[in-house]
Amino acid sequence: MKKIEVSRRKFLQGSVSLCVYATSAMAMPLATTKTSKKNAEDVPYLCNMCRNKCAGFARVEENIITKLNPNHYFPKSRNMLCPKGNAAIQAVYDKDRLKYPLIRMGKRGDGRYRRVTWDEAYEYIKDKLVKMIDEEKDNRSTVAYCNGEGFNKDEYIKFFGSKLGSANFLDEGSICLNTKLGATQLTIGDVGEMDVAGSDYMIISGANRYESLITPDSVDMLHAKQKLVVLDPRCTMTAIKADEYLPVNPGTDLAFCLSMIYIAIKDELYDKAYVKTYFKDFDKLKKHMLSEKYTAKWAESKTHIPAERIKRITKEFFAASNPLYYLGRRSVWSQNDFQFRRAMVLINALAGSINRKGGIIFGKPFHLHEEEINEPLYNNTVDRFDLDGIVYGSQKGGSWLNFREKVVTNTSPYPVKAMFIRKHNLMQNMPNIEKTKKMLNMMDLVVVLDTMPSDTAVMADVILPECTFLEREDMVVSFNRLEPSLALRNQVVKPMYESKSMQDILKGLGKKLSVPLFKVSAKHDEDLQESIKNYGNEKAFTEGGYNMTELYKYDITTRNKKLITAQFGKKVYDSLKKRGVWHPYIDTQKEIFNNYYEYYPKEKRHYTVERNYKVHCYLKKLEKHGFDPIPAWNDHYDFKVPKEAFRVITGRYVTTTQSATANNEMLKDFQEENYLWINNDVADSLGIKLGDSVAVMSSVSSIVIKAYPTNKIAPQVLWLSHGFGIHAREMTHAFGKGASDNMILEDKFEKIYGCATMHETNVTIRKL
């Protein structure tokens, strides 16, 4: 067993760092563990290293995971496992992972905690929570809670939203996809899915699939018989692989789209039959575009893309059989992002590329039945406030930057005193880290459920160690629309140390909180007082839905079995346990060549489905709130950078999933730290060479990062990868490596969906 050294200073402080608890033999490197092939087992699972959720089989020998292999039964991941997926094994055996419940001893952020039992941790939370909710006269929204992308989010919301009663839930949407999701939903009534493989001409604005997310649809882009055009301020790997690369000024993709729409309407390139059948308010769109005269020459002045190329690409796009303007995964780049996403959808619609092969498809996903729970009514709970001043916004996930701003400026209608944080590294995932730190320091209680001691975890009062995704079973999930399937994350090995699944954590917390919080409601809620008077305490509690452990009457395996067999039958459940996946043709799927499979017969794929929908060109609600009801250009969208300043933009590599993979030792070998991309001519003029340390300064803060001079970026633009610059010393592989983009990004956000605008920050630089 590896010797654990604790410094005398730490010992005298009465605590030790989070990362020194690796005292179990299970933390030994795999190379030192003797295994026997006789006891080997392949367990199906679903990856959680990024949002794609590929399926795999974990090789388990004597309760040790020795290898991860792709699962050829899953249409979504199609027998693939990317670098991050292969490195998932390290997430289980990372020596730095959170192992025991911890309660803070020192100041927030200094990493000093004491190990406690689960009951002690629950008791600490209960005492704090009951007191503050009582002080707020049973306004449960004094407790905020958040959860990043991934499984269990809906169940987490049921616990804290439906059962505990808070209206303040936040997720990653407002710093990721909400403008895209909202624009698509409002324009065609559904988010849909992009049939990349079926497209013969594709335009990508900003998305970097060959460098940031290697999945089957990334491979489809490479192998499909199509022309690929890429717009990006930086010559990415995707741009290099494209047939045509268009260097575009940051934030001006909308101008390119507007010009495409203008040319298509003016020259009548659009699908007239489709427009006649499906468009609503096309006359308004046509009048607007022609009157504004969004010519190719005009677009050139905004985008820096030559007018002749804009004209030619527009004609090629609308002449193609199955063109697709790819909507991308990440959005929130600029203040016009919502209108940009709307324009992209309208281009696809004008080409008739909705609900057909090679376009945006609606498909036929499997709709799983929801588990019903009895939700209590909390009369004193006040609604969320973070969507005030936002036109649409997400009622489910809110607006992070607006929420944070109102909390730190004390302009919220009531105080937020507590925050429960799961799978969401607040200190690294949104612009202006210092403001996030201020928000957390204002809280009376911060509780973190996570697997790693992140920058956010070390700001917590209580840390509850959640087991990794390979150590638990999760609820069955439905995937895809073209070739729909069900998939199940099975437990591969038992949770290590004292970590627990989210379900077990919430069950224990619910047991501790249910009765005390019921008493708080009984004290302040007149309707509940009347109910108790009429029916008695026990009946009012039980039938009123105040038991927070209601969802956990059965364990996760039993819940899955009941749900799946009731809706689909035992055969489907058996397939999910044995193969991890089920789809209607799983028993007849065939290998076409060398690990390449056909899942659904071509005639059974859901390219086109019967569906009533309209393409909405004009959104009246936008006009009512002072925004353009049809995508339009405003002068303040222009790309302008002061003299001797630069526009800083960000992205990520295939080896990083935001900051979640920062400490993964396997992935560190691919990219140990990030560099600042700077135009080589600019670098020469400033005397900056490869590897030189450079200070980057914005109105928010500053960072120090090594330089990477290159001709693959424009003179007025800088780029650095997200997911580096970790400050928590407890993450020993990540600490001090590179710099964090969110240290310098200004916390601006657009007002249609309340999304952060990541590419609106100007900076200055200085060689050190």
Secondary structure, 3 states (H helix, E strand, C coil): CCCCCCCHHHHHCCCECHHHCCCCHHHCCHHHCCCCHHHCEEEEEECCCCCCCCEEEEEEECCEEEEEEECCCCCCCCCCCCHHHHCHHHHHHCCCCCCCCEEECCCCCCCCEEECCHHHHHHHHHHHHHHHHHHCCCCHHHEEEEECCCCCHHHHHHHHHHHCCCCCEECHHHHCCHHHHHHHHHHHCCCCEECCCCCCEEEEECCCHHHHCCCHHHHHHHHCCCEEEEECCECCHHHHHCCEEECCCCCCHHHHHHHHHHHHHHCCCCCHHHHHHHEECHHHHHHHHHHHCCCHHHHHHHHCCCHHHHHHHHHHHHHCCCEEEECCCCCCCCCCHHHHHHHHHHHHHHCCCECCCCCEECCCCCCCCCCCCCCCCCCCCCCCCCCCCCCCCCCCCCCHHHHHHHHHCCCCCCCCCEEEEECCCHHHHCCCHHHHHHHHHCCCEEEEEECCCCCCHHHCCEEEEECCHHHCCCCCEEECCCCCEEECCCCCCCCCCCCECHHHHHHHHHHHHHHHHHHHHHHHCHHHHHHHHHHCHHHHHHHCCCCCCHHHCCCHHHHHHHHHHHHCCHHHHHHHHHCCEECCCCCCCEEEECCEEECCCHHHCCCCCCCCCCEECCCHHHHHCCCCCCCCCCHHHCCCCCCCCEEEEEECCCCCCCCCCCCCHHHHCCCCCCEEEEEHHHHHHCCCCCCCEEEEECCCCEEEEEEEEECCECCCEEEEECCCCECCCCCCCCECCCCCHHHCCCCCECCCCCCECCCCEEEEEEEC
